[in-house]
Amino acid sequence: QVIKISKKKNIIVADELFLHRGFSFLIYSRCVKEDAEKYYNNLPIPDYAIICNCDKNKILDRISNRNSVPNCYAGKSSDEIYELLKKSEIICDVAKIY
């Protein structure tokens, strides 16, 4: 997805492919940090990425107030989702390095 941001024809490329995809499966890893390092070390990484963080309890609250649960959290208890969010935080910290 390409978005024009000025009359000078500068662009922002929004690409959720590799960085975003890593969160979909790395949260199920037993060795999250090590697997995330291997994953991001072997990918074409964009020059810049915007990573948004939020308090895990606030995320849990938002999930519980939605009409539907995101697929990655479907069928999971609040405790299980909290553990996945902790893993996501680790993945995010690793992604920032690369």
C-alpha positions as a Markdown table, in Angstrom:
| # | Residue | x | y | z |
|---|---|---|---|---|
| 1 | Gln | 0.0 | 0.0 | 0.0 |
| 2 | Val | 1.5 | 3.3 | -1.0 |
| 3 | Ile | 0.2 | 6.6 | 0.4 |
| 4 | Lys | 1.1 | 10.1 | -1.0 |
| 5 | Ile | 1.9 | 12.4 | 1.9 |
| 6 | Ser | 2.9 | 15.7 | 0.2 |
| 7 | Lys | 3.0 | 17.7 | -3.1 |
| 8 | Lys | 6.7 | 16.8 | -3.3 |
| 9 | Lys | 5.7 | 13.3 | -4.1 |
| 10 | Asn | 7.2 | 11.8 | -1.0 |
| 11 | Ile | 5.7 | 8.5 | -0.1 |
| 12 | Ile | 5.1 | 6.2 | 2.8 |
| 13 | Val | 5.0 | 2.5 | 2.0 |
| 14 | Ala | 2.9 | 0.5 | 4.4 |
| 15 | Asp | 4.0 | -3.1 | 4.4 |
| 16 | Glu | 2.6 | -5.5 | 7.0 |
| 17 | Leu | 4.1 | -8.5 | 5.2 |
| 18 | Phe | 7.2 | -9.9 | 7.0 |
| 19 | Leu | 7.2 | -7.8 | 10.2 |
| 20 | His | 3.6 | -8.3 | 10.9 |
| 21 | Arg | 3.5 | -11.9 | 9.8 |
| 22 | Gly | 6.2 | -12.7 | 12.4 |
| 23 | Phe | 3.8 | -11.8 | 15.2 |
| 24 | Ser | 1.2 | -14.3 | 13.8 |
| 25 | Phe | 3.3 | -17.4 | 14.5 |
| 26 | Leu | 6.2 | -16.4 | 16.8 |
| 27 | Ile | 3.9 | -15.9 | 19.7 |
| 28 | Tyr | 3.5 | -19.7 | 19.8 |
| 29 | Ser | 7.2 | -20.4 | 20.0 |
| 30 | Arg | 8.7 | -21.9 | 23.1 |
| 31 | Cys | 11.9 | -19.9 | 22.4 |
| 32 | Val | 10.4 | -16.6 | 21.4 |
| 33 | Lys | 13.4 | -14.3 | 21.6 |
| 34 | Glu | 15.8 | -16.7 | 19.9 |
| 35 | Asp | 13.3 | -17.6 | 17.1 |
| 36 | Ala | 12.4 | -13.9 | 16.6 |
| 37 | Glu | 16.1 | -13.1 | 16.2 |
| 38 | Lys | 16.5 | -15.9 | 13.6 |
| 39 | Tyr | 13.4 | -14.9 | 11.8 |
| 40 | Tyr | 14.2 | -11.1 | 11.6 |
| 41 | Asn | 17.9 | -11.8 | 10.8 |
| 42 | Asn | 16.9 | -13.7 | 7.7 |
| 43 | Leu | 14.4 | -11.3 | 6.2 |
| 44 | Pro | 14.4 | -8.3 | 3.9 |
| 45 | Ile | 13.7 | -5.7 | 6.6 |
| 46 | Pro | 12.3 | -2.3 | 5.7 |
| 47 | Asp | 14.5 | 0.8 | 6.4 |
| 48 | Tyr | 11.9 | 2.1 | 8.9 |
| 49 | Ala | 9.0 | 0.6 | 10.9 |
| 50 | Ile | 6.5 | 2.1 | 13.2 |
| 51 | Ile | 5.9 | -0.1 | 16.2 |
| 52 | Cys | 3.0 | 0.9 | 18.5 |
| 53 | Asn | 2.9 | -0.4 | 22.1 |
| 54 | Cys | 0.1 | -0.5 | 24.6 |
| 55 | Asp | -0.3 | -1.7 | 28.1 |
| 56 | Lys | -1.2 | -5.4 | 28.1 |
| 57 | Asn | -4.1 | -5.0 | 30.5 |
| 58 | Lys | -5.5 | -2.2 | 28.3 |
| 59 | Ile | -5.3 | -4.6 | 25.3 |
| 60 | Leu | -7.1 | -7.3 | 27.3 |
| 61 | Asp | -9.8 | -4.8 | 28.2 |
| 62 | Arg | -10.2 | -3.8 | 24.6 |
| 63 | Ile | -10.4 | -7.4 | 23.4 |
| 64 | Ser | -13.1 | -8.2 | 25.9 |
| 65 | Asn | -15.1 | -5.2 | 24.8 |
| 66 | Arg | -15.0 | -6.0 | 21.1 |
| 67 | Asn | -17.9 | -7.6 | 19.2 |
| 68 | Ser | -15.5 | -10.3 | 18.0 |
| 69 | Val | -12.2 | -11.7 | 19.2 |
| 70 | Pro | -9.2 | -11.5 | 16.8 |
| 71 | Asn | -8.4 | -14.9 | 15.3 |
| 72 | Cys | -5.1 | -15.3 | 17.2 |
| 73 | Tyr | -7.0 | -15.0 | 20.5 |
| 74 | Ala | -10.1 | -17.0 | 19.7 |
| 75 | Gly | -10.9 | -19.7 | 22.3 |
| 76 | Lys | -8.2 | -18.4 | 24.7 |
| 77 | Ser | -8.7 | -17.4 | 28.3 |
| 78 | Ser | -7.6 | -14.0 | 29.5 |
| 79 | Asp | -4.6 | -15.6 | 31.2 |
| 80 | Glu | -3.6 | -17.3 | 27.9 |
| 81 | Ile | -4.1 | -14.0 | 26.0 |
| 82 | Tyr | -2.0 | -12.2 | 28.5 |
| 83 | Glu | 0.9 | -14.7 | 28.0 |
| 84 | Leu | 0.6 | -14.2 | 24.2 |
| 85 | Leu | 0.8 | -10.5 | 24.7 |
| 86 | Lys | 4.0 | -10.9 | 26.8 |
| 87 | Lys | 5.5 | -12.9 | 24.0 |
| 88 | Ser | 4.4 | -10.2 | 21.5 |
| 89 | Glu | 6.3 | -7.6 | 23.6 |
| 90 | Ile | 9.5 | -9.7 | 23.3 |
| 91 | Ile | 9.0 | -10.1 | 19.6 |
| 92 | Cys | 8.5 | -6.3 | 19.3 |
| 93 | Asp | 11.7 | -5.6 | 21.3 |
| 94 | Val | 13.6 | -7.9 | 18.9 |
| 95 | Ala | 12.1 | -6.4 | 15.8 |
| 96 | Lys | 13.2 | -2.9 | 17.0 |
| 97 | Ile | 16.8 | -4.1 | 16.9 |
| 98 | Tyr | 16.6 | -5.2 | 13.3 |
